[in-house]
């Protein structure tokens, strides 16, 4: 899963996200993306890449994360709470990401896939105890493995099982909602995000919630339409490989 993330600057500050330098304060919203994707974009579109990524509020992740610029904030990506707990003392980035999903080939342990309500908050608490910024990105396909609350897929799973609530519980800095599945239905997309944001607010008022788009699930124009249907979003998370032109179109329209 690869992503691009945008956040409204005022909300990001309130949530404890890394702030940009004074010279960048009037710039675009904070952004994050898979590190290799961010590097590729910065090479394809240097001016736009520098505007978005050459600052502390430009987040990239990987294991380890590739950084397009010195000022970019790198986040180490983990698929397992157990792995993170074993390595937390040796993490070299100040940001960590928990990418827990339920797919058959996804590398997260079966016991964690079966109980995201337990392991996401535990990941958050451990990260916070070590002074780390933490990004949660629970997959909608956890509905296939979640033994505690497995009722449906997509937005229904997120809503009924309060996935965004548990993703925020324990003090997540950012929760990324994988609502890109509703790309072709803006009304569902918007409702999914708004419900998730309300859940996260209830669990941890300082958490910022990001909505998701995917080039594999729609055009740049559809992504823009969906994000606008979601209302005032905390940010944008772009999954899958994106072409530089697709990314530039989205950033220029939503920035």
N, C-alpha and C positions, 0 to 999 in steps of 0.2 A: 504494500500500500504506500503510495507516494503522494505527497501533498503540498499544497500551497495555502498559506494562511494569512488573512488580513484582519487587522483589529483597529477599532476606533481609538485614537490616541488617548482620549480622556478616560475611557473605560480601562484601557491597559494600565494606566498609571494607578488607578484605584485598586486594581487587582494585584499589584506588586510586580508586574512585568518589568523587565529591564527598560529603563527610560532612555530616550535618545539624548544626544548631546544638545546643549542650548542652540547650537547653530542649526540643528535638524528639527527642532521642536515644531516648526511650522510646516514640515514636510508631510508626506503621505502617511497613511495608516501603517502601523507595524505589520510585518509580513513574515511568514515562515514557509519553508518548503523542504522536501527531501534535499539533502546537501548536493548530491550529484546533479539534480535538476536545477537547483539554484545556480550552480557553477556554469552549467550549460547555458542557462538563460543570460547570465551576466556576460558571457562571451558572445552570444548571438545579438544581444541588445545592450551594449555596455552602458549607455547613458541611463536607460530606464532601470537596468540592473543595479547601478550604483545608487540611484535615488531610493530604491526600495531596500536593498540589502546592505549597503555600506553604513551600518549603524547598529547599535546594541539591540534595537527593536526589530532587527532582521534576524529571524530564527531559522536555523537549518538543523536537520537531524540525520543520524545514520549511526553506524557502529564500526569505526568512529565517524562523526559527521565531517563531510567536506565543506570548507568555507570559502565562499567567493571573495570575501574581503576580511581584513583584519578586525574590523569593528563588528562583524556579524557574530551573533551568539550561537554557539554550537550546542546541540542537545544530544545526549547519548540515548539511543533507542533500545528498549528492552521489550521482550515478548513474554517474560516471566517474572513474577514477583520473587520467586525463589532465587533466580539468577541475580536479580538486582540486590536482594538481601545479602547474597554471598559476596558481591562486588562493590557494595555501596562505599566502602572505605577507600576504594581505589579509583572511583569515578573521577575523570580528569576535567569534565565539563561541569558548569554550574547549573545546567539544565538537564533533566532526564524526561524521557517519554515512555509511557506504558501503553503498548500497542497490543491489547488483548482481544483476540478474535476467535471465533468458533469453527472456522473451516477445518476440514479433515486434514489438510496438509499444512495448516498453520502451526508454527513451532511452539506455541504456548502449551504447557502441560495440561493434560486432560482434567486434573482436579481443579485447576484454575479456570479453565473454560466452563466447568460445571458450576462454579460459584463466584461469578464476577462481583457479586454484592459483598463478598468478604474480601477478595484480593485487591480490588481497586482502592478501597479506603485504606487498607494496610499499606499499599504502595505509597499512597499520598502521605500518610503519617510518617513513614520511614524517611521519605525524601525530605519532608519538612524538618524532621529532627536533625537532618544533616545539612540544613540550610540551602536546599536545592529548590530551584524552580521545577515544577512538575506539570507535564502535559499528559492528559488522559485521552485515549482515542478508542473507545469500545466499539466493536463491530456489531452491526445488526444481526450478523449470522451467529452470534452467541445464543440466539433463540434456539438453535439446533442442539446446543450442548448444555445450556444453563438449567441445572436440575432444580434450582430454587424457584425459578420463575420462567418457564418455557411455555409460552402460550401462542405466540404468533411471530411474524417476521416484520422487518421494516419499522415503520412508524408505530404500528400497534404494539410491537414488542417494547420499543423504547418507552412508550407512554404507559402501558399497563404495568410493566415491570420496573418502572422508574429508574432506568439505566443511567440517565444523566444525573439523577440524584446521587446514586452510589458512586458515580465517576467523580463527582465533586466532593463527596463526603471525605473528611480528613484533610481538607485544605488544598485541593488541586488548584493550580494557578490558571490552567486552561482546560476546558473540556471541548473536544472536537466531536460534533455530532455527524455520524455518517449518513446524512439524509440525502446524499447524491442519488440514491435509488429512486427518489421521487422527482428527478430532474424534469420529466415530461409532464408533471402535474403540479404547477406552481402553488395551487391552493393547498395540496397535501404537504408539499415541501415547506411552505411557510408555516403551516400549523404544527408540523413536526418540530421545527426549530423553536417556535415560540413555547411549546409545551416543555421542551427540553431545557430551555433557558429558565423557565419558572421552577422546574425541579432543581436545577443546579443552584439557583438563588436560595431556595429553601434549605438546601443542605449546607451550603457555604457561600454566604452573601458576597464574598470578594472574588469568586470565580468568574472568569470571562468565558463565554460560550461562543464557539465558532460553528458556522454552517459550512457545508461541503459541496463542492462541484467536481465533476470528473469529465475530462475530454472524451473518455471512453463511453460516457453516458449522455452526451449532448454537445451542442455547439456552444461557442463562446456567448452568443446572443441568448441562448437558453439559460446559461449559467447566470448571466447578468439579470435576466428577468426573474429567475428564481430567488436570487439574493434580495432583490428589491421587494419581492412578495413576502419575504421573511421579516421585513421591517428593519428596525435598527439592530443590526447584528453586531456581535462582538468581534467577528472576524470571518474570514473565508479560508477554507481548507481545500486545496486542490489536489485531488487524488489522481494517480496514474500519470504516465508520461505525458507531458504537454508540449506542444510545439511552441516555439518562441512567439509566433504570430498570434496563436490562441491566447497565450498568457498575456501578451502585451495588450490585446483587445480588452481582456477582462480588467487588467490593472488600470488602464487608461479610463475605462468607463466607471469603475467603482472607487477609484482613488480620489 
